[in-house]
Amino acid sequence: MSSSESRSASSSNDDDDESSSALSSSSSAQEEQYIEEEEEEFDPLTAPLDTLIDTVVDYDPPSLGWEHVRTYLRSHSIDETKSAIERKGEFATTALHVACRNNPPPDIVDVMVMAAPDMIYWADSFGWLPLHYACANGADIEVVRMLVDAYEDSRLITDKRGRTPLHFALGNVESPPTANLVRLLAGKRKKESVRWPDENGMLPLHYACAYGAPVEVCSVLIESWEDGMGMKDSKGRNALHFAMVSECTRLSCQRWNWHSFPFMQSSLSLPLDLQTQGNADRANTPSIIETLLSLDDKSQLDILDSDSCLPLHLLSAKAELVEETNETGRENVLNCVNIYLDSSPKLRSVFLVGIRNLPDWLRDVAVIHPTVQTMLNTKITSRFPTMILMLDFYFLAAIIGAFSVSSLQSIERRNNPNNTEFSDRAVSFALLSPLYIGSFYFLTREITQFISVKEQTSITGYLGDPENFLNLTFVFLISYFSVMMNTGWGNDERFQIGCALTIGISWLQVLAYLKSILIEFAVFVSGVIFVMKRIFAFMVCTLIMVVAWAQMYHTLFKYSDECEAYEEMADVVVNVTSTVANITSNTSSIDDFLAYYDDDTYLNMLMPAPEVEDCEPQLDYPYCMNMWASLYKTYNIMLGEQDDEKFIWGTDVLLLNILFFVLVVILLLNILIAIICDSYKVIHNELAAIVFWGNRLAFIVDMDMITDGPWKDTVQSFFKLNKDDNNEDKTGTKEEKVDISWERILWKKLVECFDPGKEGNKTKMMFLLPWRVCVSTFLIPFWLLVGVLSAGWLWPPQVREGLFVQPVNMSEDNTTAQDAELRMQEVRDLREKLSQVQTELVEEFIEDRKEMDVLKIKIAKIRKELKNEMKTIKKTMTTLFQVQQETFNM
């Protein structure tokens, strides 16, 4: 919202500039006027009406000030009141404008409108009617109703920046509008004000979303004009962009010097672009976003504005400004992100870049969302990322193997005294070719990656990333020492040290590679880094302890009996050494000397003091030597090495040693174990998924930036690649939809031949068994081998998925929601079944009733027939009786 309004301010017309200069030129005069009014005794009955109304805000409560206004209106005639209301003040404002700006009581507005009905049509120098002021400052709805009833067309009157009263009402953050107020300003029939854009193309719905209006208000606006959800402003932003807007305008506030204008201190008196500091952290924003996405077809999720920004990008910048202490604001931002991701946006490179650019506390939650995890699984199994992962492995293995062999051969050649020329010390180019090719590959990858991200970062920022710095260091060391081995140049000792360092960096690259594809290594490496950060204070404390005890030991041992014994032994060693040197110098060979002297004589000559033991004074008496030896010995004691004989010569030394064991060896080291266990438990249980998916996100974004680099069109046209090969827009996110290619279908057919359900009769098995042997022995191994040789490019999608796809982790909230949804689905299924049973029962009852009706008809028919037969029988019996009587009479 703020960025759009900023454009509004920058594109304001000449009338705005004139108004602004008028405000600036009259500011000092108005300040002097207010000072004079404060110095003089204020009389409500003699002061101008607009000045009297403007002082209402100085009263506590303001109702006292409005009583003075009522007194003024009662004490003046209609004509005097009309004249006072029609009096034009600064910037062509009337008393009615000033009253509507200060949240007036309805009765006062009613009197003023009755006294000067023409003033409701009057616009000030900004183009604002009294209705604009009332809406901008949260006036009572009855006041707004009076103004609208008196001038119905005022709903569509715009100021010089194209804003209607509805825009002002929706932009009031201090007093948000109600749904009834929005219905009133929208109108009853056509509701044109809902469709009216300002000079930047912003609809009232955009204002409502940008300023965090209540969700009921947004629902009213959407019901009034559903097409407004898809409408865009001049910067291409829709309602969802404004709901997640985060940009803060940099329009200079000097143009609007509020201290110079005491009468314009309400929030909407300033341009709307000066207020919006972001919206995602407001309480109403999650509900607004949910409403927009529930009523729309979710097409707003993937719309880019004119700056190529998704709504997620706008939210990211706002999230950076939410401080850690603002827990409510962070929770609202987090809810916005979850609602956005739950709606399953399309898989696009710009979306993944937006996820990566989120602040750490928000990205850690986004990367473990099922939608993002599914996207990353889909992207990692596409051909190009798979090829890069395989090539990284190939060249890394080749470099480590070739460097190990060639460095040892070079060291051997350098230490051969017969090799005096550089050419004799050099290693063959054939042996070094894997190093040159591998270093060129990794260097090319780093260069292309930097070219792809140069618009998002600087050189220092790129080099400052630890992973990039490690990669470049690896490439430099491999290249440098390859040249040294190929030419035989350099100092031999430095060369060996450099080779050892390069081998260590190479194996660090192996850890970095494994961290990018396996979650176990990602957790371990990140756990080590996490633990190192946690134990920094512990390490400093331990270092202080070790240095302190080393210095105390060195101080106590200095010139002690132990050190004097050490010095005597050192003299003996010197004497022995000199004696042996003299003997060997005066004898042709040591063998002749030993043959001439017996063993006892030899020992007496070498060791005049038999009590001296064969020892290494430099190791056994470090505290007598120097501070460095004392520090080294103390460090070894901390690690468990102990020699009690060196601390029993004095009570003070023994107590000091015991205290060192208690504080450092027992207490501090156990604390270290506890810290490491606790830290690793945190990284393993809580941050494992975050660590792994965060690393995968960084890799995928880097690969997308490389594929979308300036060389994309050239490469695609040269190799005749399909532009949709990376499944950018075709792949779904909520469900793991995959591309239907011939490789997938063929691999599926090959694997299906091993399905036990395919087995049939003996005749079918006669053909199936040889086919299975052929597939398992030739076709599948050959296809896999071709895929290995092509760095995974020719593998079927199922193989790439089996290697790199990781299971999607469902958070507790998502699991709970899924369980609730499952239960709701079961309830719905049960209701459907009950409805079907009810329908069947009703149909059966109807059929039974029909049968009963038919049966009743049949029974009635039978009764009728029986009745007729009985009549016939009766007639027959009567006739027989008559015949019998006649016969009897005869």
HELIX and SHEET records of a PDB file:
HELIX    1   1 SER A    2  SER A   10  1                                   9    
HELIX    2   2 ASP A   14  GLU A   39  1                                  26    
HELIX    3   3 LEU A   49  ASP A   54  1                                   6    
HELIX    4   4 VAL A   56  ASP A   58  5                                   3    
HELIX    5   5 PRO A   62  SER A   75  1                                  14    
HELIX    6   6 ILE A   78  GLU A   86  1                                   9    
HELIX    7   7 GLU A   90  ALA A   92  5                                   3    
HELIX    8   8 ALA A   95  ARG A  101  1                                   7    
HELIX    9   9 PRO A  106  ALA A  115  1                                  10    
HELIX   10  10 PRO A  117  TYR A  121  5                                   5    
HELIX   11  11 PRO A  130  ALA A  136  1                                   7    
HELIX   12  12 ILE A  141  ALA A  150  1                                  10    
HELIX   13  13 GLU A  152  LEU A  156  5                                   5    
HELIX   14  14 PRO A  165  LEU A  170  1                                   6    
HELIX   15  15 ALA A  179  ALA A  186  1                                   8    
HELIX   16  16 GLU A  192  ARG A  195  5                                   4    
HELIX   17  17 PRO A  204  ALA A  210  1                                   7    
HELIX   18  18 VAL A  215  SER A  224  1                                  10    
HELIX   19  19 GLU A  226  GLY A  230  5                                   5    
HELIX   20  20 ALA A  239  ALA A  243  1                                   5    
HELIX   21  21 CYS A  253  ARG A  255  5                                   3    
HELIX   22  22 TRP A  258  SER A  260  5                                   3    
HELIX   23  23 PRO A  262  MET A  264  5                                   3    
HELIX   24  24 SER A  267  SER A  269  5                                   3    
HELIX   25  25 LEU A  272  LEU A  274  5                                   3    
HELIX   26  26 THR A  285  LEU A  295  1                                  11    
HELIX   27  27 SER A  299  ASP A  302  5                                   4    
HELIX   28  28 PRO A  311  LEU A  321  1                                  11    
HELIX   29  29 GLU A  327  ASP A  342  1                                  16    
HELIX   30  30 SER A  349  ARG A  356  1                                   8    
HELIX   31  31 ASP A  360  ALA A  366  1                                   7    
HELIX   32  32 PRO A  370  ILE A  380  1                                  11    
HELIX   33  33 ARG A  383  ARG A  414  1                                  32    
HELIX   34  34 PHE A  422  ARG A  425  1                                   4    
HELIX   35  35 PHE A  429  VAL A  453  1                                  25    
HELIX   36  36 ILE A  459  GLY A  464  1                                   6    
HELIX   37  37 PRO A  466  THR A  487  1                                  22    
HELIX   38  38 ASP A  492  ILE A  517  1                                  26    
HELIX   39  39 ILE A  519  ARG A  534  1                                  16    
HELIX   40  40 PHE A  536  PHE A  557  1                                  22    
HELIX   41  41 ASP A  561  ASN A  586  1                                  26    
HELIX   42  42 ILE A  590  TYR A  596  1                                   7    
HELIX   43  43 ASP A  599  LEU A  606  1                                   8    
HELIX   44  44 PRO A  617  ASP A  620  1                                   4    
HELIX   45  45 PRO A  622  CYS A  624  5                                   3    
HELIX   46  46 MET A  627  MET A  638  1                                  12    
HELIX   47  47 ASP A  644  PHE A  647  5                                   4    
HELIX   48  48 THR A  651  PHE A  660  1                                  10    
HELIX   49  49 PHE A  661  LEU A  668  3                                   8    
HELIX   50  50 LEU A  669  ASN A  685  1                                  17    
HELIX   51  51 ALA A  688  THR A  707  1                                  20    
HELIX   52  52 LYS A  712  PHE A  719  1                                   8    
HELIX   53  53 TRP A  742  GLU A  752  1                                  11    
HELIX   54  54 PRO A  756  LYS A  758  5                                   3    
HELIX   55  55 LYS A  762  CYS A  774  1                                  13    
HELIX   56  56 VAL A  775  LEU A  779  3                                   5    
HELIX   57  57 ILE A  780  LEU A  789  1                                  10    
HELIX   58  58 PRO A  797  PHE A  804  1                                   8    
HELIX   59  59 GLU A  812  ASN A  889  1                                  78    
END                                                                             
